[in-house]
Amino acid sequence: MSPSSGTSDSDAPRPTRAGWEPRDPTLPGQKPPPARPAPPGPGRRRPRRVLRTLLGLLLLGTLLVAGALVAGYLLVEIPPANASAVAQSNVYLYRDGSPLARDGEVNRENVPLDRVPLTVRQAVLAAEDRDFHTSRAVDPKAMLRAAWNTVTGKGRQSGSTITQQYVKNYYLGQEQTLTRKAKEFFIAIRLGREKSKEEILQGYLNTSYFGRNAYGLQAAARAYYGKDVDGLDTAEGAYLASLLKAPSAYDVTTHPENRAKAVARWNYVLDGMVTEGWLTPADRAAARFPAPQTARSATGLSGQRGYLVQAVEEYLTSHGIVDEKTLAGGGFRITTTIEPATQEALVQAVEERVTSRLDPTRSPADRYVRVGAAAVDPATGKVLAMYGGVDYTQQYVNNATRRDYQVGSTFKPFVFTAAVQSGAQTQYGEPITPYTVYDGTNRRPVEGWNGSPYDPANEDDESYGEIAVGTATDLSVNAVYAQMAVDVGPGNVRRTAVSLGLPGTTPDLTASPSIALGPATASVLDMATAYATLAAHGRHGTYTLVARVSKDGRDLAPPAPVTRQAVSREAADTTTSILRSVVEAGTGTAARAAGRPAAGKTGTAEDDKAAWFAGYTPELATVVALMGQDPESGRQEPLYGALGLPRINGGGPPAEIWADFTRQALAGTAPRDFELRLMPGAEEMPEVPPTPEGSQDDWYETGEAGPGAAVSRSPLPPRTPVRRQ
């Protein structure tokens, strides 16, 4: 052994084929080599495989979910709105803004967000989604929480945000399916990226259901509080917001047993507003539960409402404000010119004088009676009231706007107006004034007419001899007015009638002597417009039924009223002067019951199929007509025997209705006299001379367009009163 090695040769490693043999670790001074790990067995390899598999599956699942989300977002487009979500009613209002009617099955009226008071919007957010303005369109945590609560028996719950609820209301439907929920999820995400929060909130408020068949906040405000949405206060808004959770159950008027729950929900909404800083504690403490009004039936089209809606729709379409198809789509808010109190006065007058007196068992003719009436403000041309029939749901034809009954002698004032307007003269060169004398002989052929011979009959074939125009107007002498139409020129008469307000398309408005006796078939509303022009001193403004039209908060301005001087003031006022005599001493004396200065004219259609009274005060022009129509065949029928009277004529029920209505409509206003500017020579009016002997009825005139005439051949009479017998 070498002295320096400290080991023997036998201890040294020995070479082998592959290198050196290791030293013996058991020998002194040798370190054991590190232990080699044993090869893993089957039991030790399984947990690692499971872990790697789970991690792989999790990664794959994450990728699949992410892919599905991306694919869903890319593939699911925002669909068009569903039909029920965009369906709206047209809402019709009286002149003062109170509800008149609505049409359509869906009670909805969309309003812009800025019409909803801020505190009302905040009440809805406090009830449904307090983080709406700061949160995303969807809330997965809330959705999972709601699903868990539903699965675990805590009741069906919704984790939907306002955006998701809007998507469900507007784009999808109410069905509870996974497919619908998936679509709702993706559409909400897209909607949240493409629309502002304000647009989404506006859509939500206009589509949500509040009970009482009210869709949208505006309809709810009307249904529960009888006001428009911009008139809601905070407490009322909080109650409507609380209804969103359970509309029918929380209606305390229909379900009083649930009042405690409804009040608790209302308190929850207000407390939430305080928590969010939207309501001060002091205002919260001062709030009182706002009990809603009793549920009312929908304002449909029964009674007069349907006639008014029909007339308004015709006005809108005929004046080019909105086309018929667009109007049928709904969503219009239409303020009419109809005054509620004036409308009610007209309905009451018809009920009192006609409807309540009809008894078909006593008189078969009573089943034929129809009434039409219209009242116009002469100063503005606004239609203030209209009576279309007994009930729109029973008689659909509007008697105030139909144009199939002759107007009879209510047309005669237009002949005289044309005479003054044109400075016409008789066949003998005499100017036509209220004092001009004509021959009122029954069936006297007219002179100066180159057409077919014409010789109209007077009422009851009475002959009046020489008679002044004013008196002939009082007694409605056909012979006088047929001759006057020839003297003025039938074409001039026609043009004057159209200028006053009759449509140029009026049937039977022919340029012949018969035009004077009223064979034209104008409507009650047409005649009211024309008589309003006379009341306005000859200034004509096209009638209007609409004060304002809007849709989705945007005004569609109706045409501005256009007025013009249709005839001279002297022509209109001189006509008024002779029509005042008709009321004071002629066929229209029943109109004196109105208790104020009035002018008017009676009229009867051929064969007594219609009876008219057209009259006016300085403030109001009204025309009333009774018409005969068989309810089964639709044929026009005479009114002989109706209302227990031998005949129905303009001086009877029509004039009585006019007087009752005018008295009620103008109650509380001081009577005004006419301020007339008469034509030269018309300052005085002679009294009506004695009526012919043997007359069966001194005060009824005929509107027959049969043969008959009179000639003008006498000089002007002295201006001295003639005593009436």
C-alpha positions in Angstrom: 0.0 0.0 0.0 1.4 3.4 -0.9 2.1 5.6 2.1 0.3 8.5 0.6 -2.9 6.9 -0.8 -4.6 5.9 2.4 -6.1 3.0 0.5 -5.0 -0.3 -0.8 -4.9 -1.3 -4.4 -7.8 -3.6 -3.7 -10.0 -0.7 -2.8 -9.5 1.2 -6.0 -12.2 0.9 -8.7 -11.5 -1.6 -11.3 -11.9 -1.1 -15.0 -14.6 -3.0 -16.7 -15.8 -3.1 -20.3 -18.0 -0.1 -19.8 -15.6 1.8 -17.6 -14.8 1.6 -14.0 -16.6 -0.6 -11.5 -18.0 1.4 -8.6 -16.4 1.3 -5.3 -18.0 -0.8 -2.7 -20.2 1.5 -0.7 -19.8 -0.8 2.3 -16.2 -0.2 2.5 -14.8 2.4 4.9 -14.7 5.9 3.4 -17.1 5.3 0.6 -20.3 7.5 0.1 -23.4 5.8 -1.1 -24.6 6.9 -4.5 -27.9 8.6 -4.8 -30.9 6.4 -4.9 -32.6 6.0 -8.2 -36.4 6.5 -8.2 -38.3 3.4 -8.6 -40.3 3.2 -11.8 -44.0 4.3 -11.2 -46.6 1.7 -10.9 -50.1 1.7 -12.3 -51.6 3.1 -9.1 -49.4 6.2 -9.0 -50.0 7.2 -12.7 -53.9 7.5 -12.6 -54.4 10.8 -10.6 -52.1 12.7 -12.9 -54.0 11.4 -15.9 -57.4 12.4 -14.4 -56.0 15.8 -13.5 -54.7 16.4 -17.0 -58.0 15.1 -18.5 -60.0 17.5 -16.3 -57.8 20.4 -17.2 -58.1 19.5 -20.8 -61.9 19.2 -20.6 -62.1 22.5 -18.7 -60.0 24.2 -21.4 -62.0 22.5 -24.1 -65.3 23.5 -22.4 -64.1 27.0 -22.0 -63.1 27.2 -25.7 -66.5 25.7 -26.7 -68.4 28.1 -24.5 -66.4 31.0 -25.8 -66.9 29.8 -29.3 -70.6 29.3 -28.7 -70.8 32.8 -27.3 -69.0 34.3 -30.2 -71.0 32.2 -32.7 -74.2 33.1 -31.0 -73.3 36.8 -31.0 -72.4 36.6 -34.7 -75.3 34.5 -35.8 -78.2 35.9 -33.8 -79.4 39.1 -35.4 -81.7 41.7 -33.9 -85.0 40.6 -35.4 -87.9 42.9 -36.4 -90.3 43.8 -33.7 -93.1 41.4 -33.1 -96.5 42.6 -34.2 -98.1 42.9 -30.8 -95.2 45.1 -29.6 -95.7 47.8 -32.3 -99.5 47.6 -32.3 -101.0 50.8 -30.9 -104.3 52.4 -30.6 -105.2 55.8 -32.1 -106.2 57.9 -29.1 -108.8 60.6 -29.6 -109.2 63.5 -27.2 -111.7 66.2 -26.6 -110.6 69.8 -27.1 -109.7 70.1 -23.4 -107.5 67.0 -23.6 -109.9 64.6 -21.8 -110.3 61.2 -23.4 -112.9 60.8 -26.1 -112.2 57.3 -27.6 -109.5 55.0 -28.8 -109.6 52.4 -31.5 -107.7 49.2 -31.9 -107.4 46.2 -29.7 -104.1 47.0 -28.1 -104.2 49.9 -25.6 -100.8 51.4 -26.2 -99.6 54.9 -26.9 -95.9 55.3 -27.3 -94.3 58.4 -25.7 -90.8 59.8 -25.9 -88.7 59.4 -22.8 -88.5 63.1 -22.1 -92.3 63.1 -21.5 -91.8 60.7 -18.5 -90.9 62.6 -15.3 -87.5 61.8 -14.0 -88.7 60.5 -10.7 -91.1 58.2 -12.5 -88.3 56.7 -14.5 -86.2 56.3 -11.3 -89.1 54.6 -9.7 -89.2 52.0 -12.4 -85.4 51.5 -12.1 -85.7 51.1 -8.3 -88.3 48.4 -8.9 -86.7 46.5 -11.7 -83.0 47.3 -12.3 -81.2 49.8 -10.0 -77.9 49.4 -11.8 -79.3 49.8 -15.2 -77.2 52.8 -16.2 -73.9 51.3 -15.0 -74.4 47.5 -15.7 -74.1 45.5 -18.8 -77.0 44.4 -20.9 -77.0 41.0 -19.3 -76.1 39.9 -15.8 -74.9 36.2 -15.8 -74.7 36.1 -12.0 -78.2 37.2 -11.6 -79.4 34.7 -14.2 -77.6 31.9 -12.4 -78.9 33.0 -9.0 -82.4 33.1 -10.4 -82.1 29.7 -12.0 -80.7 28.2 -8.7 -83.6 29.7 -6.7 -86.1 28.4 -9.2 -84.5 24.9 -9.2 -84.3 24.8 -5.4 -88.0 25.6 -4.9 -87.7 29.3 -3.9 -90.1 30.2 -6.6 -89.7 31.1 -10.3 -87.5 34.1 -10.4 -86.2 36.3 -13.2 -82.6 37.4 -13.4 -83.3 39.5 -16.5 -82.1 43.1 -16.8 -84.3 45.8 -18.2 -82.6 45.3 -21.5 -83.5 41.6 -21.5 -87.0 42.4 -20.5 -87.3 44.9 -23.3 -86.0 42.3 -25.8 -88.6 39.8 -24.6 -91.4 42.4 -24.9 -90.4 44.0 -28.2 -88.6 41.4 -30.2 -89.6 37.9 -28.9 -92.5 36.7 -26.8 -93.5 35.6 -23.3 -93.0 31.9 -23.7 -90.6 30.3 -21.1 -88.3 28.1 -23.2 -84.5 27.7 -23.3 -84.5 28.7 -27.0 -86.2 32.0 -26.2 -83.9 32.6 -23.3 -80.9 32.0 -25.4 -82.1 34.4 -28.1 -82.9 36.9 -25.5 -79.4 36.7 -24.1 -77.6 37.3 -27.4 -80.1 39.9 -28.7 -79.7 41.8 -25.4 -75.9 41.8 -25.8 -76.1 43.2 -29.3 -78.8 45.7 -28.3 -76.7 46.9 -25.5 -73.9 47.6 -27.9 -76.0 49.2 -30.6 -78.5 51.3 -28.7 -78.2 53.8 -25.9 -79.5 53.3 -22.4 -82.1 56.0 -23.0 -83.4 54.3 -26.1 -83.7 51.0 -24.3 -85.4 52.5 -21.3 -87.9 54.3 -23.6 -88.7 51.1 -25.4 -89.1 49.2 -22.1 -91.5 51.8 -20.7 -93.6 51.7 -23.9 -93.9 47.9 -24.1 -94.3 46.8 -20.5 -97.7 45.5 -19.4 -99.3 47.2 -16.4 -102.6 45.5 -16.2 -106.1 46.8 -17.2 -105.1 46.1 -20.8 -102.6 48.9 -20.6 -99.4 48.4 -22.5 -96.8 51.1 -21.8 -96.6 53.8 -19.2 -98.8 56.3 -21.0 -101.7 53.9 -21.2 -101.1 52.9 -17.6 -101.2 56.5 -16.5 -104.6 56.9 -18.2 -106.0 53.6 -16.9 -105.0 54.1 -13.3 -105.0 57.8 -12.7 -106.9 59.3 -15.6 -104.0 61.5 -16.7 -101.2 61.6 -19.2 -97.8 60.3 -18.2 -96.2 63.7 -17.8 -98.7 64.5 -15.1 -97.7 61.6 -12.8 -96.1 62.5 -9.5 -93.5 60.4 -7.7 -95.9 58.4 -5.6 -98.1 57.5 -8.6 -95.0 56.6 -10.6 -93.9 54.3 -7.8 -97.2 52.5 -7.7 -97.2 51.9 -11.5 -93.6 50.7 -11.2 -94.7 48.2 -8.5 -97.3 46.8 -10.9 -94.6 45.5 -13.2 -94.0 42.6 -10.8 -97.6 41.4 -10.7 -99.9 43.7 -12.7 -103.3 42.1 -11.9 -102.5 41.0 -8.4 -101.3 44.4 -7.3 -104.3 46.3 -8.7 -105.8 47.3 -5.4 -109.2 48.1 -6.9 -109.8 44.8 -8.5 -108.0 42.8 -5.9 -108.5 44.6 -2.5 -107.4 41.5 -0.7 -103.8 42.1 -2.0 -103.6 45.7 -0.9 -101.1 44.9 1.8 -98.7 43.3 -0.7 -99.2 46.1 -3.2 -98.4 48.7 -0.5 -95.4 46.8 0.6 -94.1 46.7 -3.0 -94.8 50.4 -3.3 -92.8 51.0 -0.1 -90.0 48.9 -1.5 -89.8 51.0 -4.6 -89.7 54.3 -2.7 -87.1 53.0 -0.2 -85.0 51.9 -3.1 -85.2 55.4 -4.5 -83.9 56.8 -1.2 -81.1 54.2 -1.2 -80.0 55.2 -4.6 -80.1 58.9 -3.7 -83.0 59.6 -6.1 -85.4 60.7 -3.4 -84.8 62.6 -0.2 -85.8 61.0 3.1 -88.1 64.0 3.7 -89.9 63.5 0.5 -90.1 59.8 1.2 -91.7 60.4 4.6 -94.2 62.7 3.0 -95.3 60.2 0.3 -98.8 58.7 0.7 -100.1 55.7 -1.1 -101.9 57.0 -4.2 -105.0 54.9 -4.6 -105.8 54.4 -8.3 -109.2 55.2 -9.8 -111.7 52.4 -10.2 -111.1 50.3 -13.3 -113.2 51.4 -16.2 -114.3 49.7 -19.4 -112.3 50.7 -22.4 -113.4 53.9 -24.1 -114.6 52.2 -27.3 -116.8 53.4 -30.1 -120.3 53.1 -28.6 -122.7 56.0 -28.4 -121.5 59.1 -30.3 -117.8 58.3 -30.0 -117.8 56.1 -33.1 -119.4 58.8 -35.2 -116.9 61.4 -34.0 -113.9 59.0 -34.7 -115.3 58.2 -38.1 -115.7 61.9 -39.0 -112.2 62.8 -37.6 -110.6 60.0 -39.6 -112.3 61.1 -42.8 -111.1 64.7 -42.1 -107.5 63.5 -41.5 -107.3 61.5 -44.7 -109.3 63.9 -46.9 -107.1 66.8 -45.9 -103.9 65.0 -46.5 -102.7 65.0 -42.9 -102.2 61.3 -42.9 -103.0 58.5 -45.3 -105.6 55.9 -44.5 -103.1 53.0 -44.3 -100.8 54.8 -42.0 -103.7 55.9 -39.8 -104.9 52.3 -39.6 -101.4 51.3 -38.2 -102.2 53.2 -35.0 -100.1 55.2 -32.7 -101.7 58.6 -33.4 -102.7 61.0 -30.7 -105.5 63.2 -32.0 -106.9 66.2 -30.2 -110.3 67.1 -31.7 -112.2 70.4 -31.6 -115.1 68.8 -29.9 -116.0 70.4 -26.6 -117.3 67.8 -24.0 -120.0 70.1 -22.4 -121.2 71.2 -25.8 -121.3 67.7 -27.1 -123.3 66.5 -24.1 -125.7 69.4 -24.5 -126.4 68.3 -28.1 -126.9 64.7 -27.1 -129.3 65.7 -24.3 -131.4 67.9 -26.6 -131.8 65.1 -29.1 -132.7 62.7 -26.3 -135.2 65.0 -24.8 -137.0 66.1 -28.0 -136.8 62.9 -30.1 -135.2 59.8 -28.9 -137.2 59.5 -25.6 -140.4 60.1 -27.5 -140.0 57.3 -30.1 -142.5 54.5 -29.7 -142.6 52.1 -32.8 -145.5 50.2 -31.2 -147.6 53.3 -31.3 -146.4 54.7 -34.7 -144.5 52.4 -37.1 -142.9 55.5 -38.6 -140.9 56.0 -35.4 -138.6 53.2 -36.5 -137.6 55.3 -39.5 -136.4 58.3 -37.5 -132.8 59.3 -37.7 -131.2 62.4 -36.3 -128.1 64.3 -37.5 -126.7 67.5 -36.1 -123.5 69.6 -36.1 -122.5 72.8 -34.4 -119.7 75.1 -35.7 -118.0 78.1 -34.1 -118.4 80.9 -36.8 -115.3 82.7 -35.6 -112.9 79.7 -36.1 -114.7 77.1 -38.2 -114.2 74.5 -35.4 -116.8 71.8 -35.1 -117.8 71.9 -31.4 -120.4 69.2 -31.3 -121.8 66.5 -33.6 -124.7 64.0 -33.3 -124.4 61.1 -35.7 -127.1 58.7 -34.6 -128.6 56.8 -31.7 -125.4 54.6 -31.3 -122.5 53.9 -33.6 -122.6 50.2 -32.6 -126.3 50.0 -33.8 -126.4 52.5 -36.7 -123.0 52.8 -38.4 -123.9 55.6 -40.9 -123.1 59.0 -39.6 -126.2 61.2 -40.0 -124.2 64.3 -39.6 -121.9 63.6 -42.6 -124.0 61.6 -45.0 -124.9 63.4 -48.2 -128.0 61.6 -49.5 -130.9 63.7 -48.2 -132.3 66.8 -49.8 -131.7 70.0 -47.8 -135.0 71.5 -48.9 -135.8 75.1 -48.2 -132.7 75.6 -46.0 -131.0 76.3 -49.3 -133.2 79.4 -50.0 -131.0 81.8 -48.1 -128.1 81.1 -50.5 -130.3 82.3 -53.3 -130.9 85.6 -51.6 -127.3 85.9 -50.7 -126.3 85.4 -54.3 -128.8 88.1 -55.3 -127.3 90.7 -53.0 -123.7 89.6 -53.8 -124.2 89.9 -57.5 -126.5 93.0 -57.4 -129.2 91.1 -59.2 -132.4 92.6 -60.5 -135.9 91.2 -61.2 -137.1 90.6 -64.7 -138.4 94.2 -64.6 -135.1 95.8 -63.6 -135.8 96.2 -59.9 -132.9 95.5 -57.4 -133.6 92.5 -55.2 -133.9 93.6 -51.6 -135.9 92.3 -48.6 -138.7 94.6 -49.8 -138.8 93.5 -53.5 -142.2 92.2 -54.3 -142.7 88.9 -56.2 -145.8 87.1 -57.4 -146.3 84.2 -55.0 -149.1 82.6 -57.0 -149.1 78.8 -56.8 -147.7 77.1 -59.8 -146.9 80.3 -61.7 -144.4 79.5 -64.4 -141.0 81.3 -64.0 -140.1 84.0 -66.5 -136.9 84.5 -68.3 -135.8 80.9 -68.2 -134.8 79.3 -71.5 -134.9 75.7 -70.3 -137.7 73.4 -69.7 -140.9 75.1 -68.3 -140.8 75.2 -64.5 -143.8 76.0 -62.3 -143.2 74.8 -58.6 -146.0 74.4 -56.2 -146.2 76.1 -52.8 -146.9 74.3 -49.6 -150.4 73.0 -49.6 -150.8 74.7 -53.0 -151.4 78.0 -51.4 -151.3 81.2 -53.4 -149.9 84.4 -51.8 -150.2 86.9 -54.6 -147.9 89.9 -54.4 -145.5 89.3 -51.5 -142.2 90.9 -50.4 -139.0 88.8 -50.3 -138.7 89.0 -46.6 -142.2 87.8 -46.0 -141.7 85.1 -48.7 -138.7 83.9 -46.7 -140.7 83.8 -43.5 -143.3 81.6 -45.2 -140.9 79.8 -47.5 -142.8 80.5 -50.6 -141.4 78.3 -53.4 -142.8 80.4 -56.3 -140.9 83.5 -55.2 -137.5 81.7 -54.7 -137.7 79.8 -58.0 -138.2 83.1 -59.9 -135.4 84.7 -57.8 -133.0 81.9 -58.8 -133.8 82.7 -62.5 -133.3 86.4 -61.9 -129.9 85.9 -60.1 -128.8 83.2 -62.5 -128.7 79.5 -61.3 -125.0 79.4 -62.0 -124.4 82.4 -59.7 -126.5 80.7 -57.0 -124.5 77.5 -57.3 -121.2 79.4 -57.1 -122.4 81.3 -54.0 -123.5 78.1 -52.2 -120.0 76.6 -52.9 -118.3 79.8 -51.7 -120.3 79.7 -48.5 -119.2 76.2 -47.7 -121.1 73.5 -49.7 -118.7 71.1 -51.5 -118.6 71.6 -55.3 -119.3 68.0 -55.7 -122.6 68.2 -53.8 -125.1 66.0 -55.7 -128.0 67.8 -57.5 -126.4 71.2 -57.1 -127.7 71.9 -60.6 -127.7 75.3 -62.4 -131.5 75.4 -62.9 -134.4 77.2 -61.2 -135.0 74.1 -59.1 -131.8 74.7 -57.2 -133.7 77.3 -55.1 -135.9 74.6 -53.6 -133.0 72.5 -52.2 -132.9 69.3 -54.2 -129.1 69.3 -53.4 -128.1 66.5 -51.0 -125.6 68.2 -48.8 -124.7 66.9 -45.3 -125.7 68.5 -42.0 -122.0 69.4 -41.5 -121.9 71.0 -44.9 -124.9 73.1 -44.1 -123.6 74.1 -40.7 -120.4 75.3 -42.3 -122.3 77.4 -44.8 -124.6 79.0 -42.2 -121.5 79.6 -40.0 -120.2 81.7 -42.9 -123.3 83.8 -42.8 -122.9 84.2 -39.1 -119.3 85.3 -39.6 -120.4 88.2 -41.9 -119.5 86.3 -45.0 -116.1 85.3 -44.0 -115.6 81.6 -44.6 -113.1 79.2 -43.0 -113.0 75.6 -43.9 -114.4 73.6 -41.0 -112.0 71.8 -38.8 -112.4 68.8 -36.6 -108.7 68.4 -35.5 -106.7 70.7 -33.3 -103.5 68.7 -33.0 -102.1 65.4 -34.3 -99.0 63.7 -33.0 -97.3 60.3 -33.2 -94.4 59.1 -31.1 -94.1 62.6 -29.7 -93.8 64.3 -33.1 -96.4 66.7 -34.1 -98.1 66.4 -37.5 -99.4 69.9 -37.9 -102.9 70.0 -39.4 -103.4 72.6 -42.1 -103.6 76.1 -40.7 -107.1 77.5 -41.0 -107.5 79.6 -44.1 -110.3 82.1 -44.1 -111.5 84.3 -46.9 -114.3 86.7 -47.6 -116.6 84.3 -49.4 -119.3 86.9 -50.0 -119.5 90.6 -49.0 -120.5 91.5 -45.5 -123.6 93.3 -46.8 -124.7 90.2 -48.6 -124.2 88.0 -45.6 -125.7 90.4 -43.1 -128.7 91.3 -45.2 -129.4 87.5 -45.4 -129.1 87.3 -41.6 -131.7 90.1 -41.3 -134.4 88.2 -43.2 -133.5 85.0 -41.4 -134.0 86.7 -38.0 -137.5 87.4 -39.2 -138.0 83.7 -39.9 -137.3 83.0 -36.2 -139.2 85.9 -34.9 -142.4 85.6 -37.0 -141.9 82.9 -39.6 -141.7 79.1 -39.8 -138.9 78.9 -37.2 -140.6 80.5 -34.2 -139.8 77.4 -32.1 -136.2 78.5 -32.1 -137.1 81.5 -30.0 -136.9 79.2 -27.0 -133.1 79.6 -27.1 -133.7 82.9 -25.4 -131.3 85.0 -27.5 -131.1 86.7 -30.9 -131.1 84.1 -33.6 -131.4 83.7 -37.3 -132.5 80.5 -39.1 -134.4 78.7 -41.8 -136.6 75.6 -41.9 -136.6 73.1 -44.7 -138.4 69.9 -45.7 -137.2 67.4 -48.2 -139.3 66.0 -51.0 -142.1 63.7 -49.8 -141.3 64.7 -46.2 -138.3 62.3 -46.0 -136.2 64.8 -44.1 -136.9 67.9 -42.0 -134.3 70.5 -41.3 -133.6 73.6 -39.2 -130.5 75.6 -39.8 -129.8 78.5 -37.5 -127.2 80.6 -35.7 -126.5 83.1 -33.1 -123.4 85.4 -33.3 -121.5 82.7 -31.4 -122.8 79.4 -32.7 -124.1 77.9 -36.0 -126.0 74.7 -35.7 -128.0 72.5 -38.2 -130.4 69.7 -37.1 -132.1 67.3 -39.4 -134.5 64.4 -38.9 -134.3 61.8 -41.6 -136.5 58.8 -42.5 -134.8 55.5 -43.3 -136.0 51.9 -43.1 -133.5 50.2 -40.9 -133.8 46.9 -42.8 -133.9 47.9 -46.5 -132.0 51.2 -46.1 -134.6 53.0 -48.2 -135.5 56.6 -47.5 -139.0 56.8 -46.1 -141.4 59.6 -45.3 -141.8 60.7 -41.7 -145.6 61.0 -41.7 -146.9 60.1 -38.3 -143.5 59.9 -36.6 -143.4 61.1 -33.0 -147.2 61.1 -33.0 -147.3 64.1 -35.4 -149.2 64.2 -38.7 -146.0 65.6 -40.3 -142.4 66.3 -39.3 -141.2 69.6 -40.5 -138.3 71.9 -39.8 -140.2 74.2 -37.5 -141.1 71.2 -35.3 -138.6 68.8 -33.6 -135.5 70.1 -35.5 -136.1 73.7 -34.4 -136.9 72.5 -30.8 -133.7 70.5 -30.7 -131.8 73.6 -32.0 -133.4 75.8 -29.3 -132.7 73.4 -26.4 -129.1 72.8 -27.5 -128.3 76.5 -28.1 -129.7 77.5 -24.7 -127.6 74.8 -22.9 -124.5 75.3 -25.0 -124.4 79.1 -24.4 -125.6 79.0 -20.9 -123.5 81.3 -18.7 -122.7 83.7 -21.6 -124.5 87.0 -22.1 -126.7 87.1 -25.2 -125.2 89.0 -28.1 -127.1 90.8 -30.7 -126.1 90.7 -34.4 -124.0 93.6 -35.6 -125.3 93.9 -39.2 -124.2 96.0 -42.1 -127.1 95.9 -44.5 -127.3 96.6 -48.1 -128.9 99.9 -49.1 -132.6 99.9 -48.8 -132.8 97.0 -46.3 -132.8 99.0 -43.0 -136.4 98.0 -42.2 -138.3 94.8 -42.5 -142.1 94.7 -43.1 -144.1 92.4 -40.9 -145.5 89.2 -42.4 -148.9 89.9 -44.1 -152.0 87.8 -43.2 -151.7 84.2 -44.3 -154.0 82.9 -47.0 -157.4 81.7 -45.9 -157.9 78.0 -45.8 -154.3 77.1 -45.0 -154.1 73.9 -43.0 -150.7 74.8 -41.5 -149.6 78.4 -41.7 -146.0 77.6 -40.6 -144.8 74.7 -42.7 -143.2 74.9 -46.0 -142.5 72.4 -48.8 -139.2 71.4 -50.3 -140.8 69.7 -53.2 -138.8 70.2 -56.4 -141.9 69.8 -58.5 -143.3 72.2 -61.0 -144.3 75.8 -60.0 -143.2 79.4 -60.5 -143.7 83.1 -59.7 -143.0 86.3 -61.5 -141.8 89.7 -60.3 -143.8 92.5 -61.8 -144.9 94.7 -58.9 -143.1 97.9 -57.7 -141.5 98.1 -54.2 -144.2 98.3 -51.5 -144.3 101.2 -49.0 -142.1 100.6 -45.9 -145.0 100.4 -43.5 -145.7 97.5 -41.2 -148.4 95.0 -42.2 -150.5 93.7 -39.3 -150.4 89.9 -38.9 -153.8 88.3 -38.2 
